Amino acid sequence: MIFLKLGGSLITEKSQTETARLEVIDRLATEIQDVLRENPELTILLGHGSGSFGHHAAAKFGTHNGASTIEDWKGVAAVWKAANKLHRFVMDSLLAAGLPVISFPPSASALAQDGELISLAIQPIQHALSKGLIPVTHGDVVFDETRGAAIASTEAIFSYLTDTIKPSRILLTGLTPGVYDRSGEILPSITQAEFSELVFADDKPLDVTGGMRTKVKYALAFSKQFPGTEVRIFSGEVPGHLREVLLGSPKGTLITY
């Protein structure tokens, strides 16, 4: 079982509002299909970020800080609309590539408490997997018992699902080739002890879910909770890289606790 995230930085132009990189999405879909055609025994759960769709809308309305007023709730609807717009692009591309995908948007079943996911419908996802379908989820706005609303990142969704579905590999692909050290070199691996020594440039482009620092934190948490799980951050920008990593290539940065 592989959890695979297609990062928002990879599938959108993050500096340009609601701009999808459709050719990149199509290529990634084809690479996934090629791998599954060669290895039909592989099982994948897909997720993707919201990039310049959900992040810009969430920042505009402050949805990541919660919702209480009428205007705030209008913002929640706007964030949902933006995230869903990108999700439809991704789903259309995956279906066109011949992948048997089915959508599981978190806004339909998830609940958070003070920004942390506390519930999400897992059984429908398990049923989809058991029938040979590929569940697809994404970063989304969700209801929050404390704040009214919150933004659930794909990593947060993966984290919630991992307890039950237990993937053998968690692959996070984006624009960046991996995690950089202070000299600008890509680290082949990173541990919890090394995490505090890293420098992260998360201010640009806009990312209301925390950028690379948050991705590494989640990855370390995955690695700690499930020591035998391969957790890897890598770039899907170069054609063929996603295919190679799905087939076992050690590209990018391996996260170990």
N, C-alpha and C positions, 0 to 999 in steps of 0.2 A: 504494500500500500504506500503510495506516494502522495503527499500533500504538496501541491505546486502552486506558488503564487506568481502571477504576472504583475510586476510592479507598475504603479501609476506613472512613474518616471519613464518607463519603457514604452508603455502603450499610449501615452498622451504627450503632448507638448506642455509641460507643466507651467511654463511661463506665459502660455496663451490660453485664455479662458475657453473651455469646452472645445479643445482641439485634439481629436483622436489621431493617432498614427496608424491609419487603417492598413497601410501596406505592411507595417511591422506586425500588427495583430494577425493579418492573414498569413504571414510567414510563420509566426509562432504556432498558429493552428495547424499548419501543414507539417511542421516539425513534430508536433505531438502525434498527429495522425500517422506519420511515417514510422515513429517509434512503436506505436501500438500495433501497426500492421505487421511489423517484424517480431513484436513481442506481445502477442495477444493475451498472455497471462498477466501482464501488468495491470494494476488497478490504480486509478488516479482520481483524486479529489482536487478540483481546480478552484482557485480563488484569484481575484484581481483587485488592484487598488483603484481609487477613484481619480487620481491624478488631477488634471486641470478642470475636471467636472465637479465632483463633490467637494474637493478641498477649497476651491474658490468660493463656491456658494456658502460653505460652512463658515469660512472666514468673514464673508460679507455680512452674514446674519449673526455671527457669534454662536452658532449652534453647538459647537464643541464645549461651550461654557454652560449650556442648558437652555431651557425654554420655559417661559411663564406668561408672557404677554401675548396678546393677539398677534402682534407683529412677529414675535418670536416663533409662534406656531406657523405663521405664513412662511417664515424662514425654513422651518422643518420641512414643509411641503416642497419648497424650492430646492433644498438639498436632496431630498428623495428624488425629485424629478431629474436633477442633474446626474446623480449617481445611476439612476435607472437608464438614462439616455446612453451613457457609456456602456452599461451592462448589455443593452440591446445590440450595440455594435459588436461587442465581444461574442455574444451568443450567436448572432447571425454569421460571424466569421467561422466560429467553431462548427456550426451546423453545415455551412457551405463546404468545409473541409471533410465532411463525412463523419464527424465525431458524434456519438450518441449522447449529447449533453442535455441536462435538465436543470432549470434554474431554482436556486434556493436563496432568495433575498433575505437577509437578516431582519429587515424592517417588518417582515410579515410574522416573525415568530420569536424574536429575541427580546429580552428585557434586561436592562442594566440597573445597577444601584451605585450611585455616585461615580459614574464613569466606568464601572467594571461589569462585564457580562455576568449575570447570575442565572439566566435560563436561555435556552435555545432548543428548538425542536430538532432532535437528533434522529429519532426513529424513521422519519420519512427519508432522510439522507441514507441511513443504513439499508432501507428497502431498495432505494435506487441503486446503490452499489451492488446489492445482491442480485439484481436483475441485469447487471452488465452495463448500466448507465453511468455517465460521468456527472456527478453533482458539481454545479458551479455556483459559488458564493462570491461575495465581494464586500469591500468596505462600504458601510451604509449608515444611515441615521437610524437610531433605535430609541424606543421609549425608555425612560430612566425614572425609577421610583423616587429618587432624591432630587434630581435636577430637572426633571421633565423630559429632557431629551439628551442624547449623547451620540458621539460618533464611535462606531465599532470598526476598528481596523481589521483587515484580513488576518493579520497576525493574532489579534485577540480572538477572532472566530476560530482559527486553527487551534489556539491554545485551549479553548473550551472543548473542541471536538476531540482533541488528542487523548484525553482521559478514557474516552469510550471507544474510539475507532482505532487508536494505536498504530500510527503509520511507522514504517521502517525508515522512511526518508522524508525530510521536510526541506524543500528546495524553494528558495526565495530569489527570483530573478528580477533584476532591474536594469538600470542604465549603467550603474557603477560596477566595475569588474570584481569588486569584493570590498573588504574593509582595509582602509589605508593605515599605515603606521605614520609616525610623525615626520618621516622623511619623504612621504608620498609614495612609498612602495606598498604593493598589495601583500597583505599577510596571508600565507597559505593556511594558517589556522590561528585561532584566538581562544584564550581561556578567560575565566572569570577574573583571575588575578591580573591579567593584562588589560582588562577592559577599562579600568580607571586611568590608564596611561594614554589612552587614545584621544585624538582630537577629532571632533565631528563638526562638519560644516552644515548645520541643519537649517540655517536661516533662509537660504535661497536654494531652490525655489520653494514656494509656500507649501507647507505640509502640516495640516492641523493634527495629524496623528503622531507627530514626533520625529519623522525622518529616520535616518540611519541609526541614530542612537537607540531609538525605541525598537527598531528591528533587531538590533544585536541583543538588547535586553530580553526580548521575547525568545530569541534563538538560544540564549544562554539558559533561560528558564526551561525551554524544551529539552535541552541537553542534560540539565540537572535532573529533571523529573524522569526522563527516559534515557538513561546512559547509553543504551545500545542504538539509539536513533541517530542516523546521519542528518545533521543540520548544516545547510550550506547556503551561502550568499554569493551570487555570481551574476554576470552580465548576460543578457540575452540579445544584446545589440548586434553582435557579430553573427551573421548567418551560420547556422549549424551548431552554435554553442549550446543552445537548449537541448537539441537532439543528443549531443555528445554527453552532456551532464545526465540526462535521463538514462543514458546507457551506461553510466558509471564513471565518466571522466571526472578527475579531481580538480576542476577549474574553480576559480574564486577562492573564498575563504571558508574553511571548515570550522564550525563553532563547537567547541568542547568545553565542558564545565571543569 
